[in-house]
Amino acid sequence: MNTKVLISALSASLLAAPAFAQQKLLPAQSELGFVAKQMGVPISGHFRKFDAQLSFDASKLASSKVAFTVDMGSATLGAPEMDSELPKAPWFNVPKFPQATFTSTSFKALGAGKYEVAGQLAIKGQVQNVQVPLTMSQAAGVTVASGVLPLKRLAFKIGDGEWADTSMVADDVQVKFKLSLTGVGKL
């Protein structure tokens, strides 16, 4: 194969690449938080570091996918004494499980910019199938995917041992997200 034919073939393959190849998460414009109750009082926290690799096409949901990674050591409740406990073994056990991941298995359109993403969520070595409800909107070249995922913390062994008593820290946790993305085609 001569060089001219090779360059033409490479150019054609690059031009034929799907538009979603450049889809990216905008971390500075995104949020990932959680709300739990301690002794009946809501406590809020968030993760400072997370990333996503995605290929989303509203007209081709069967081939759309997302892989989301959270740096568990970046969790904060906004109070140093509480933040120092989160990385420890009973809670996130960051030395052994530094990341949580979500890998999609399917997307389902629900209409009016709403979707349901099925996938596997892995936290602290525990893997659960979850359905993530999300709403997507677009403005000024940015797509925002937002939603709330209810979880049971004990299903992921978060707050195990002496903290497994749900009278102190409730089992229910709400994971809230607002992900700003670039490169997503028209919804």
C-alpha positions in Angstrom: 0.0 0.0 0.0 1.5 3.3 -1.0 1.7 6.3 1.4 -0.9 8.3 -0.5 -3.5 5.4 -0.3 -2.6 5.0 3.4 -3.1 8.7 4.2 -6.4 8.7 2.3 -7.6 5.6 4.2 -6.7 7.2 7.5 -8.3 10.5 6.6 -11.5 8.7 5.6 -11.6 6.7 8.9 -11.1 9.8 11.0 -13.8 11.7 9.1 -16.1 8.8 9.5 -15.5 8.6 13.3 -18.7 9.3 15.2 -19.2 12.9 16.5 -19.4 11.7 20.1 -15.6 10.8 20.1 -15.0 14.3 21.5 -17.6 14.1 24.3 -16.1 15.2 27.5 -17.0 15.9 31.1 -16.5 19.5 32.3 -15.5 18.8 35.9 -15.4 22.5 36.9 -19.1 22.9 35.9 -20.2 19.5 37.3 -21.2 18.3 40.8 -21.5 15.0 42.5 -22.9 15.0 46.0 -24.7 12.8 48.6 -27.2 13.3 51.4 -27.6 10.9 54.3 -29.2 11.2 57.7 -27.3 11.0 61.0 -29.6 10.7 64.0 -32.4 11.9 61.8 -30.5 15.1 60.7 -29.6 15.4 57.0 -25.9 15.7 56.3 -24.6 16.6 52.9 -21.3 15.9 51.3 -19.7 15.9 47.8 -16.8 14.4 45.8 -14.2 16.8 44.5 -12.7 14.4 41.9 -14.6 12.3 39.3 -14.5 11.7 35.6 -16.6 10.1 32.8 -15.9 8.6 29.5 -19.0 8.6 27.4 -20.4 8.1 23.9 -24.0 9.2 23.9 -26.2 9.6 20.8 -29.9 10.1 21.5 -30.8 8.5 18.2 -28.7 5.5 18.9 -29.3 4.6 22.5 -28.4 0.9 22.0 -24.8 1.9 21.3 -24.5 4.7 23.9 -22.4 4.1 26.9 -20.9 5.8 29.9 -18.1 4.8 32.3 -17.9 7.0 35.4 -15.1 6.9 38.0 -15.1 8.6 41.4 -12.0 9.3 43.5 -13.4 8.1 46.9 -10.6 10.0 48.7 -12.0 13.2 47.4 -15.2 12.9 49.6 -15.9 15.8 52.0 -18.6 16.6 54.4 -17.1 20.0 55.0 -15.9 19.3 58.6 -12.3 18.2 59.1 -13.1 15.8 61.9 -15.8 14.0 59.8 -13.7 14.2 56.6 -10.8 12.3 58.4 -13.2 9.4 59.1 -14.5 8.9 55.5 -11.3 7.3 54.1 -11.2 4.7 56.9 -12.1 1.0 56.6 -15.7 1.2 58.1 -16.7 3.9 55.6 -15.0 4.1 52.1 -11.8 2.2 52.9 -9.9 4.3 50.4 -6.5 2.5 50.8 -8.1 -0.7 49.6 -10.9 0.8 47.3 -9.7 4.1 46.0 -12.3 4.4 43.3 -16.0 3.8 42.8 -17.2 3.1 39.3 -20.4 3.0 37.3 -20.5 1.3 33.9 -23.7 1.5 31.8 -25.3 -1.5 30.3 -28.3 0.3 28.6 -30.0 3.6 28.0 -33.8 4.0 27.8 -35.6 7.2 26.6 -38.5 8.1 28.8 -39.5 11.3 26.8 -39.2 15.0 27.5 -35.4 14.8 28.0 -35.7 12.1 30.6 -33.7 8.8 30.4 -33.0 5.8 32.5 -29.5 4.4 32.5 -29.0 0.8 33.7 -25.6 -0.3 34.8 -23.3 -1.7 37.4 -22.2 0.4 40.4 -19.1 -0.8 42.2 -18.3 0.8 45.6 -16.0 -0.7 48.2 -15.7 -4.0 46.3 -19.5 -4.4 46.2 -21.2 -4.4 42.8 -24.9 -3.7 42.4 -27.1 -3.3 39.4 -28.8 0.1 39.5 -31.2 2.2 37.4 -30.1 5.8 37.2 -32.8 8.3 36.3 -31.6 11.4 34.6 -32.8 14.5 32.9 -30.8 16.0 30.0 -30.9 19.5 28.7 -28.8 21.6 26.3 -27.8 25.2 26.1 -24.8 27.1 24.5 -23.1 23.9 23.4 -23.2 22.3 26.9 -25.4 19.3 27.8 -26.3 18.9 31.4 -27.3 15.4 32.8 -28.7 15.6 36.3 -30.5 13.3 38.6 -30.8 11.6 42.0 -29.9 8.0 42.6 -31.2 6.5 45.9 -28.9 3.9 47.4 -28.7 1.7 50.5 -25.3 2.3 52.0 -25.1 -1.1 53.7 -25.5 -2.9 50.3 -22.0 -1.4 49.6 -20.7 -2.0 53.1 -20.4 1.8 53.7 -20.4 2.4 57.4 -20.1 -1.3 58.4 -19.1 -2.7 61.7 -20.3 -0.6 64.6 -21.8 1.9 62.1 -24.2 -0.7 60.6 -26.8 0.3 63.1 -29.2 2.4 61.1 -30.5 4.2 64.1 -27.3 6.3 64.1 -26.7 6.7 60.3 -29.7 5.9 58.1 -29.2 3.2 55.4 -30.8 5.5 52.7 -28.4 7.8 50.8 -29.3 10.1 48.0 -26.6 10.6 45.4 -27.2 13.8 43.5 -25.4 14.7 40.3 -25.2 17.5 37.7 -22.8 16.6 34.9 -21.9 19.2 32.3 -20.7 17.7 29.0 -19.4 19.0 25.7 -19.6 17.3 22.3 -23.0 15.7 22.8 -25.2 15.9 19.7 -28.7 17.2 19.6 -31.1 15.5 22.0 
